[in-house]
Amino acid sequence: MPAARVATLSVWMAAVVVTMTAPAPVTAQIRERFGAGPAVEGVLPDAAFEVGLRHYPPSSGDFAPFYAWDAQMAVDLALYRRGSRAAGFSSAMQAVGTENFGSRVSVGGTGYLIGFDYRQAITPDLKVAAGIMHLSSHLTRDLDEKLAEQRAAGATVPDLVDGDEFNVLYVRLAHRRATWRFRPEVEVIVHPISIQLGGGRHGSVRPLHVRARATIWSRPTFAVATETIHEVGRHSFHHLAVVVERHGRTSASPRAQLLVGFTPGHRLHVSPDVGAVRGGVAVGVRLNAGP
């Protein structure tokens, strides 16, 4: 493979994307949503929608010119629910922007995730799921221009270990303690199998993914929470966010959230659970609609 193509694929990770169910670090929420009442049954009984935008302040990291912001849209559908069992579908798209060319906003790439799963509510506060996820990514001419600009300036083109395509089977467990102080929630995802197909640059999938959330202050329609993400395996990933959120009076999910997040290091991490996340500080907003 030509050296220029290798460099392009390496930096593309700065434009790889996205999340699943009720999505990734921009949306670092517990994805197995806990409702306030009995779940609706039948065909397409409910759906959740989410949009998010995250900005990285200027920094000196190698990935900074190629990953300055990201934005995403995601949907999670219950295809069919009967009693405590349900079949689900999720889809998400994330765009990653490079540093602007003058006044022109530059999108370095987009990524897409599609997932199907089977969900089982053991109790209202304990849920399990098993499914399959596919993540693929696509480059843009803006990224090629940014690569050429940085090479001309003598800048280093960073390398990546993670791939730009993933096909994984997974098992997920989500649990909350609604009556405990801080109302803790935790989600654990295990990837027993990664399937490699043609057409992408495959990387290793970190086998263990853990998310946790705690509400440290709350009022009827406002709350402040902390959210953490940990992926354990090759090139482990860690993320911490403080979130200020507004709730609807009849909704179990926050409707609008402002967040400040931090990921240690200056690397870029990609997986089917977090999408693409750059190291450093990020500020963002996300809006939710659904049960």
N, C-alpha and C positions, 0 to 999 in steps of 0.2 A: 504494500500500500504506500503511495507517495507520502513523503514527509508532511506536505501541506495538508493532505487529507487527515492524517493522524492528528495534527494540531487542531484542525477544525473539529474533529470528533471529540478531542479532549475538552476544548473550550465549550463545546455544545452543552456540556453538563450545566453550564451557566444558563442554559435555556431549556433544560429538561423540566418536566412538570409533574405535578399534580397529586391529587388525593383521591380518596374514595369515600364512600358512605357519607359521613358528614365531616369532612375533609381534614387535611393535614396542618402544618405548622401555622399557616395563616389562620387555619381553623383547627386549633389544637384542642377541640372539645372532645369529650367522650363521645365516640361515634354511635354507640348503641344508646340512643336517647331513652331517657326514663320519663315516661308520661305521668301526668298528674292523676289520671283516672283509667278506667278500663279501655283496652285497645279496641278500635273499631274492626269488625270482621268483614269478610267478603273479598271481592275483586277490586284491586286498587283502592284499598280503604283509606290510605293516607300517603302523604308525600312531604318531604322537607327540601327546601331550597336554600342555597347560601351563596353569597358573593363576598369577596374579600380583596383588599388591596394592602400591600405591605411595601414600605420604602426603607432602604438602607442609607443612612447618612454617608457622605463621602468619607472614604478611608483609603489607606495605602496598601491594602491587601491585593494580591495578584489577581483575584477574581473581580475586584471592584469595577473595572471598566466594562466587564461583560455581564455583570449581574448587579443592577442598581435598584431594581424594583420587581415585584411580581403581582399579578392579579389573577383571580380565579372565579369560576362559576361552577357550582356543583348541584346535583340533584340526587336524592335518595328516595326510591319508591318501594312501598310494600306491594308486591305484585298480587299476592293473595295471602289472606290470614284466616286461620280457623283456630279458635281457642288460643292456646299459647304458642302455636306454630305459625311460621310465615316464610314465604319465599320473597327475596328482595333483589332489587336491581339498583346499581349506582353508576353514575357517570360524572366525570369532571373534566374541565379544561382549564389549564393554567398558562398564562403568557408571562414570559420573563423578559424584562427590558434591559438593554445595555445603557451606558451613559449616553446622553443625548448628543446628536450631531448639531451643534449650535442650538437653534430653537426647535429642531425636529425631534419628536419623540421616536425612539428606536426600539423595536421589538426584536429581540435576538432569536426567539424561538417559541414554539407552543408545544404542549404535551397533552395527551389524552389518556384517560383511564376509564376502563369499563369493568364492572364486577357483578357477579351473581352470587347469591348466598342463600343458605337455609338458616333460619333463626328460631331459637327456642327460648321462651321465657320460663326459667325454672321457678322463680318467684318474681314478684314485681320489681325486686331490687337485684336480681341475679339473672343474667342473660348470657347465652352462648350462641355461637354461630360458626358455620364452616362454609367456605366458598372458594372461588377462584378470581384472580385479578389479573388484568392485562394493562400494562403501561407502555405507551410508545411516544416518541418525540420527533419533532420536525424542525429543521433549521430554516433560517431566513437569509435574505440577501443583506439585511442590516447587520447580522452577525459577521458575515464575510467582510463587510466594509469596516467594522470595528476591529476585526483581526488584522486587516491590512493597515489600518491606522496605527495600531499598537506596535506592529512589527516595524513600520517605518520610523517610529519613535524609539526603537530599540528596547521596548518593554518585553518582559518575560511572558511567554504563553504558558499558563499553568497546565499541569497534567492531572488526570483524574483516574481513580480506581473504579468507581461505580459505573455501571453501564447506562445505556439510554433506552433499553427495552427490558421489561420484566414480565414473566408469566409465572404466577405462583399460586399454589394451593395454601390455604391457611385455616387455622382454628382460632377463634376469638372468644374471650370471656370478659364480661363487663359486670362490675359489682359496685354498689353504693351503700352507704350507711346514712340514710336520710335523717335519722334521729340522733346521730352523734354530733358533737361539736365540730364545726367547720364542714359538716356534710361531705365527707370524703368520697370520691369516686375513683375507681381504678379500672383500667382496661389492659388486658394482656393479649398479645397476638403472637402466635408461633407459626413459622413457615416450615413445614416438614419437607416440602418438595418444591423445587424450582425447575420449570420446564424451559428448555432452550429451543427456540425456533429460529428460522432464518430471517434475515432482514434487519437485524439490529446489533448493537455492541452490547453483549451481555456481561453483567458484572455479578459478583457474589451478593446474595441477599443476606443481610444480617438476620440471624434466625429468631431473635427474641426482640419484641417491640413492647414497651410499657408506657402507658400514659397515666397521669394522675391529676386530680383536680381537687382543690379545697376552697371553700367559700369563707373568706376571712372577715367579711362584713356584709350585712345585708339589711335591706328595708323592703317593703312590699313590692316596689318596682325597680329598685336599684341594688346593685351588689358589686363587691370587689372580690376577685378570686385569683388564685395562682394556678398555673397549669405547667406541667413538666412532661417532657417526652424523652425517653431513653431507648436507643437501639443498641443491643449488645451483639458483638461479633467483630468481624474485621473492620477496622476503622470506625469504632463505636461513635455514636452520635448522641449529644445531649442538648436539650433546649429548655429554657425557663421563660415564662411569660407572666406578666401581671396584667389582669384584664379588668376594666371598668365596664359594667354592662347594665343595660336597661331591659327590664322584663315587661311583657304585656300582662295585664291583670288576670287573664284567663289562660296564659300559655306557660308550659313547663320549661320552654327553651327561651334564652335571651333573644331579644329582637335586634338590638344594636349593641356593638361592643367596640371599645377602644383598647388597644393593647400595646405594650412595650415588651419586646422579647430579646433574649440574648442566647447566642450559641457560641460556646468557647472555640477558639482557634480561628484560622483564616482559610480553612478548606471549604470545599463544596461537597455536600452530602446528597445522595439521590437514592430513593427506595420507593417501592409501591405503597409504603405507609406514610411517608413524609413528603413525597414528591421531591422537589429540589429545595434545599435550604443552604444559604450561605452563612458562614461564620460571621459573628459580629453582632452589633445592636441593630434592631429593626423596630419601626413603629408602624402600626397598621390599624385598619378598621374592618369589621365584617358585619354583614346584615343577614338575618335569618328569617325565614318564613316556614311555618309548618306546625306540627302538633307540639 
